[in-house]
Amino acid sequence: MLDYILIGLCLVLVGIVGLQFTYMFYLDRIDRERKKHVRHLERRVKRMTEQLESSGQRLADQTEILERVYPDYILEDEQWADVIDER
């Protein structure tokens, strides 16, 4: 009778170990997917940073052209505040 109890206990322990391995593989897969997602986000941030820098450079060039063409052109944020207050 003790042999059957020990065999049952061993099978239960093998089942628990199987569940733990399954969970460990699941966590490993989730970790790989998160790392892949982080790499994707890093590439996207890099691309968007480059676009922002090029847009800033383009804006600076356009502002310089406007200042040369219209010497009295002044870019001030206070003008926008006046426009917003009027509405």
C-alpha positions in Angstrom: 0.0 0.0 0.0 2.9 2.4 0.8 4.3 1.7 -2.7 1.1 3.0 -4.3 1.1 6.1 -2.1 4.8 6.8 -3.0 4.1 6.3 -6.8 1.1 8.7 -6.5 3.2 11.2 -4.7 5.9 11.0 -7.4 3.3 11.5 -10.1 1.9 14.5 -8.3 5.4 16.0 -8.0 6.2 15.3 -11.7 2.9 17.1 -12.6 3.9 20.1 -10.4 7.3 20.2 -12.0 5.7 20.1 -15.5 3.5 23.0 -14.6 6.5 25.0 -13.3 8.4 24.3 -16.5 5.4 25.3 -18.6 5.1 28.5 -16.6 8.8 29.2 -16.9 8.6 28.8 -20.7 5.6 31.1 -20.8 7.5 33.8 -18.8 10.5 33.4 -21.1 8.3 33.9 -24.1 6.7 37.0 -22.6 10.2 38.4 -21.7 11.3 37.9 -25.3 8.2 39.6 -26.7 8.6 42.5 -24.3 12.3 42.9 -25.3 11.2 42.8 -29.0 8.6 45.5 -28.3 11.1 47.7 -26.5 13.5 47.4 -29.4 10.7 48.4 -31.8 9.8 51.4 -29.6 13.5 52.4 -29.4 13.8 52.4 -33.2 10.5 54.3 -33.5 11.7 56.9 -31.0 15.0 57.3 -32.8 13.2 57.8 -36.1 10.8 60.3 -34.6 13.7 62.2 -33.0 15.4 62.5 -36.4 12.2 63.8 -37.9 11.8 66.3 -35.1 15.3 67.5 -35.5 14.9 67.9 -39.3 11.6 69.7 -38.7 13.3 72.0 -36.3 16.0 72.7 -38.8 13.5 73.3 -41.5 11.5 75.7 -39.2 14.7 77.6 -38.4 15.6 77.9 -42.1 12.1 79.2 -42.9 12.2 81.6 -40.0 15.5 82.9 -41.3 14.1 83.4 -44.8 11.1 85.2 -43.4 13.3 87.5 -41.4 15.4 88.3 -44.5 12.4 88.9 -46.7 10.4 90.8 -44.0 12.8 92.6 -41.7 10.0 93.6 -39.3 8.9 90.0 -38.9 9.2 89.0 -35.3 8.2 85.6 -34.0 6.8 86.1 -30.6 4.6 83.8 -28.5 2.9 86.8 -27.0 1.1 87.5 -30.3 -0.6 84.1 -30.0 -1.7 84.8 -26.5 -3.4 88.0 -27.7 -5.2 86.1 -30.5 -6.4 83.5 -28.0 -7.6 86.1 -25.5 -9.6 87.8 -28.3 -11.6 84.7 -28.9 
